[in-house]
């Protein structure tokens, strides 16, 4: 590790000590926001130069730094020169979904013919276990109606974009993971609105056709364009292949920051309960995903892939639907909390499995 990176880690430690002292002396001090943001920024930069497991958490640390700024200075991320920054969310999701499409091929969608049992088990668990856990948590914690609807929305969303990366790191069945993401996403315009109408209709009005069209134009069309781009121009624009992962991660960070700023007051009211709900929901996905696949007598690599796929939802899609519903600061709040948590646990689980050889 070079001297600059080591210095950044020391600065992060100094900021952490500063946060503790500030909280003890004057918790309302204007120094608290910059200290917390500085702690996460320098830590994110510092761990990038290490060869430890913490390197994989660099992106999540960037999320924490931007979220901390949004919590202390929400007005920075709501409007600029009369332009509402929430208008950026849907275009950013479309760019992210296009990037996902460029990494897929027609063969990935045909994987259902090669692995019908694994796909059936994964999709079945994705669209039954997670919505049921979502509505159960929403009712058990007594969240306000629109925040409760957001929790159900996360549970009713397809597999997340990051699940394929996590599946690769975990030495699992990557082909199955990619196929599950593709098929669950293709089904989402029909399944997600139906589940929301059935489970979340008691909290907020759900317009089936409007939600279906939002998913099609926000998710399906960009993915189809990405797949076509990959088919006709694969390998011809390497700069785009290199840029899309960075652009996608930046887009996710911007989306979470805007939603956090918009829902700051609601987050202060129910933040800890929402974090607890995220932990339980995410853990349930891994447990039911893995053991459901084991009960179906699938091999270890497929069990790992299904566990990750079921445990990681597409928080970006949930955010976009919250924007379409005009409820970014309430319905969209669960996505802002669940998203970073899923990145933390997904990275941790993937690295754990990576170090644990698969027994043939």
C-alpha positions in Angstrom: 0.0 0.0 0.0 1.5 3.3 -1.0 1.9 6.3 1.3 -1.0 8.3 -0.1 -3.5 5.4 0.4 -2.2 4.8 3.9 -2.6 8.5 4.7 -6.2 8.4 3.5 -6.9 5.6 5.9 -5.3 7.6 8.7 -7.4 10.7 7.8 -10.5 8.4 7.8 -9.6 7.3 11.3 -9.1 10.9 12.4 -12.5 11.8 11.0 -14.0 8.9 12.9 -12.5 10.1 16.2 -13.7 13.6 15.3 -17.3 12.2 14.9 -17.2 10.5 18.3 -15.9 13.7 20.0 -18.4 15.9 18.3 -21.3 13.6 19.2 -20.2 13.7 22.9 -19.6 17.5 23.0 -22.3 18.9 20.7 -24.3 16.6 18.5 -25.8 19.5 16.6 -22.5 20.9 15.6 -22.2 21.9 11.9 -18.9 19.9 11.8 -20.7 16.6 12.1 -21.8 16.3 8.5 -18.4 17.1 6.9 -16.7 14.8 9.4 -19.0 11.8 8.6 -18.8 12.4 4.8 -15.0 12.8 5.0 -14.7 9.6 7.0 -16.5 7.6 4.3 -14.9 9.3 1.3 -11.3 8.8 2.6 -12.1 5.2 3.7 -13.6 4.4 0.2 -10.5 5.8 -1.5 -8.1 4.1 1.0 -9.5 0.6 0.8 -9.2 0.6 -3.0 -5.5 0.2 -2.6 -5.7 -2.8 -0.3 -5.8 -6.4 -1.2 -8.2 -7.3 1.6 -11.8 -8.3 1.5 -12.6 -4.6 2.4 -11.7 -3.6 -1.2 -15.0 -5.0 -2.4 -16.9 -2.5 -0.1 -15.4 0.6 -1.8 -18.6 1.3 -3.8 -20.8 0.8 -0.7 -18.6 3.3 1.2 -19.2 5.8 -1.5 -22.9 5.3 -1.1 -22.6 5.9 2.6 -20.7 9.1 2.0 -23.3 10.5 -0.4 -26.2 9.4 1.8 -24.6 11.2 4.8 -24.3 14.4 2.8 -28.0 14.0 1.7 -29.1 13.6 5.3 -27.2 16.7 6.5 -27.7 18.9 3.4 -30.8 17.6 1.6 -31.4 20.9 -0.2 -28.2 20.3 -2.2 -29.8 17.2 -3.9 -33.4 18.3 -4.4 -33.2 21.1 -6.9 -30.6 23.0 -8.9 -31.5 26.2 -10.7 -35.2 25.3 -10.6 -34.5 21.8 -12.0 -35.8 19.0 -9.8 -33.1 16.4 -9.6 -35.7 13.6 -9.1 -36.2 14.0 -12.9 -32.8 12.3 -13.4 -33.8 9.0 -11.7 -35.7 7.4 -14.6 -33.2 8.3 -17.3 -30.4 7.0 -15.1 -32.2 3.7 -14.5 -32.7 3.4 -18.3 -29.0 3.9 -18.8 -28.2 1.2 -16.1 -30.7 -1.2 -17.7 -29.2 -0.6 -21.2 -25.8 -1.4 -19.7 -27.2 -4.6 -18.3 -28.6 -5.5 -21.7 -25.2 -5.0 -23.3 -23.9 -7.8 -21.0 -26.6 -10.2 -22.1 -27.1 -12.3 -25.2 -30.0 -14.1 -26.7 -28.5 -17.3 -25.3 -28.9 -16.0 -21.8 -32.7 -15.8 -22.3 -32.7 -19.3 -23.7 -31.0 -20.6 -20.6 -34.5 -21.6 -19.4 -34.4 -24.4 -21.9 -31.1 -25.7 -20.6 -31.8 -25.4 -16.9 -35.6 -25.5 -16.6 -35.6 -26.8 -13.0 -33.2 -24.3 -11.7 -35.0 -21.4 -13.4 -38.4 -22.6 -12.2 -37.2 -22.9 -8.6 -35.4 -19.5 -8.7 -38.3 -17.6 -10.2 -40.8 -19.3 -8.0 -38.9 -18.3 -4.8 -38.3 -14.8 -6.1 -41.9 -14.0 -6.7 -43.4 -15.8 -3.7 -41.1 -15.7 -0.8 -39.9 -12.1 -1.1 -43.3 -10.4 -1.6 -44.7 -12.4 1.3 -41.8 -11.5 3.6 -42.2 -7.8 2.4 -45.9 -7.5 3.3 -45.3 -9.4 6.6 -42.6 -6.9 7.6 -44.7 -3.9 6.5 -47.6 -5.1 8.7 -45.5 -6.2 11.6 -43.5 -3.0 11.9 -46.6 -0.8 11.4 -44.9 1.5 8.8 -46.9 4.5 7.5 -48.9 3.4 4.4 -46.6 4.7 1.7 -43.4 3.5 3.3 -45.1 0.1 3.8 -45.9 0.0 0.1 -42.3 0.7 -0.7 -41.2 -2.4 1.4 -43.7 -4.5 -0.6 -42.4 -3.0 -3.8 -38.9 -4.1 -3.1 -40.1 -7.6 -2.4 -42.1 -7.7 -5.6 -39.2 -6.5 -7.8 -37.0 -8.9 -9.9 -33.4 -9.8 -9.3 -31.0 -6.9 -9.0 -28.3 -6.0 -11.5 -25.5 -6.7 -9.0 -26.6 -10.3 -8.5 -24.7 -11.6 -11.5 -21.4 -10.0 -10.3 -22.0 -11.5 -6.8 -22.7 -14.9 -8.3 -19.5 -14.8 -10.2 -17.5 -13.9 -7.1 -19.2 -16.6 -5.1 -18.1 -19.3 -7.6 -21.7 -20.2 -8.2 -23.7 -21.1 -11.4 -23.2 -17.9 -13.2 -25.2 -19.0 -16.3 -28.2 -19.7 -14.1 -27.9 -16.4 -12.3 -27.8 -14.5 -15.6 -30.8 -16.4 -16.9 -32.8 -15.8 -13.7 -32.1 -12.1 -13.8 -33.1 -11.9 -17.5 -36.3 -14.0 -17.1 -37.5 -12.4 -13.8 -36.9 -9.0 -15.4 -39.0 -10.0 -18.5 -41.8 -11.2 -16.2 -41.7 -8.0 -14.0 -44.1 -5.9 -16.1 -46.9 -8.4 -15.4 -45.9 -9.9 -12.0 -44.8 -6.8 -10.1 -48.0 -4.7 -10.8 -50.1 -7.8 -10.0 -48.3 -8.4 -6.6 -48.5 -4.7 -5.8 -52.2 -4.6 -6.5 -52.8 -7.7 -4.4 -50.5 -6.9 -1.4 -49.9 -3.1 -1.4 -53.3 -2.0 -2.6 -54.4 -1.6 1.0 -51.7 1.1 1.5 -51.7 3.1 -1.7 -53.8 3.1 -5.0 -52.1 0.8 -7.6 -52.8 1.3 -11.2 -51.9 -2.0 -12.9 -51.6 -0.7 -16.5 -49.7 2.4 -15.6 -47.2 0.5 -13.5 -46.8 -2.1 -16.3 -46.1 0.6 -18.9 -43.6 2.3 -16.5 -41.7 -1.0 -16.2 -41.7 -1.6 -19.9 -40.3 1.8 -20.9 -37.9 2.0 -17.9 -36.6 -1.5 -17.8 -37.6 -3.7 -20.7 -37.0 -1.4 -23.7 -33.5 -0.3 -22.5 -32.6 -4.0 -21.9 -33.8 -5.0 -25.4 -31.9 -2.2 -27.0 -28.8 -3.3 -25.0 -29.1 -6.9 -26.1 -29.5 -5.7 -29.8 -26.4 -3.5 -29.3 -24.5 -6.5 -28.0 -25.6 -8.7 -30.8 -24.7 -6.3 -33.7 -21.8 -4.4 -32.2 -20.2 -6.8 -29.7 -16.5 -6.0 -29.3 -16.6 -3.0 -31.6 -17.0 -0.3 -29.0 -14.7 -1.4 -26.1 -14.7 2.0 -24.5 -18.5 1.6 -23.9 -17.9 -1.8 -22.3 -15.3 -0.3 -20.0 -17.5 2.8 -19.2 -20.8 1.1 -18.5 -19.9 -0.5 -15.1 -18.6 2.9 -13.8 -21.6 4.8 -15.2 -24.0 2.2 -13.6 -22.4 2.5 -10.2 -22.4 6.3 -10.4 -26.0 6.3 -11.5 -27.0 4.1 -8.5 -25.2 6.4 -6.1 -26.9 9.4 -7.6 -30.4 7.8 -7.4 -29.9 6.7 -3.7 -28.7 10.2 -2.8 -31.6 12.0 -4.4 -34.2 9.6 -2.8 -32.5 10.0 0.6 -32.6 13.8 0.4 -36.3 13.7 -0.7 -37.3 11.3 2.1 -35.0 12.7 4.8 -37.8 13.6 7.3 -39.5 10.2 6.9 -36.1 8.4 7.2 -35.4 10.2 10.5 -38.8 9.0 11.8 -38.6 5.3 10.8 -34.9 4.9 9.8 -33.9 2.3 12.4 -37.0 0.2 11.8 -36.5 0.4 8.0 -32.9 -0.7 8.4 -34.0 -3.7 10.5 -36.7 -4.6 7.9 -34.0 -4.5 5.3 -31.8 -6.9 7.3 -34.6 -9.4 7.9 -35.9 -9.2 4.3 -32.5 -9.6 2.8 -31.5 -12.5 5.1 -34.8 -14.3 4.4 -34.0 -14.1 0.7 -30.6 -15.8 1.1 -32.0 -18.5 3.5 -35.1 -19.4 1.6 -33.3 -19.1 -1.7 -30.5 -21.5 -0.7 -32.5 -24.0 1.2 -35.4 -23.9 -1.2 -32.9 -24.9 -3.9 -31.4 -27.6 -1.7 -34.8 -29.1 -1.1 -35.3 -29.1 -4.9 -32.0 -31.2 -5.0 -30.1 -28.7 -7.1 -26.3 -28.8 -7.0 -24.3 -26.5 -4.7 -23.4 -23.9 -7.3 -27.0 -23.6 -8.4 -28.1 -23.2 -4.7 -25.6 -20.4 -4.3 -26.8 -18.6 -7.5 -30.4 -18.9 -6.5 -29.7 -17.6 -2.9 -28.0 -14.5 -4.2 -30.6 -13.9 -6.9 -33.5 -14.2 -4.5 -31.8 -12.1 -1.8 -30.8 -9.2 -4.1 -33.7 -7.2 -5.6 -33.7 -4.5 -8.2 -33.8 -1.4 -6.0 -33.3 0.8 -9.0 -36.5 -0.4 -10.6 -38.4 0.2 -7.3 -37.0 3.7 -7.1 -38.1 4.5 -10.7 -41.6 3.2 -10.0 -41.8 5.3 -6.8 -40.9 8.3 -9.0 -43.6 7.3 -11.5 -46.1 7.2 -8.6 -45.1 10.7 -7.5 -44.0 9.3 -4.1 -40.2 9.3 -4.2 -39.8 10.5 -0.6 -42.0 7.7 0.9 -42.6 4.7 -1.4 -39.0 5.2 -2.7 -37.5 5.3 0.7 -37.3 1.5 1.2 -35.2 1.2 -2.0 -32.7 3.8 -0.7 -32.2 1.8 2.5 -32.4 -1.7 1.1 -30.1 -1.0 -1.8 -26.9 -0.3 0.2 -27.6 -3.0 2.7 -28.0 -5.6 -0.1 -24.6 -4.5 -1.5 -22.9 -5.0 1.9 -24.4 -8.5 2.5 -24.1 -9.6 -1.1 -20.4 -8.7 -1.2 -19.8 -10.4 2.2 -21.7 -13.6 1.3 -20.0 -13.8 -2.2 -16.5 -13.4 -0.7 -17.3 -16.0 2.0 -18.4 -18.6 -0.6 -15.5 -17.7 -2.8 -13.1 -18.9 0.0 -15.3 -22.0 0.5 -14.6 -24.6 -2.2 -17.6 -26.3 -3.8 -17.8 -30.0 -3.0 -18.5 -32.0 -6.1 
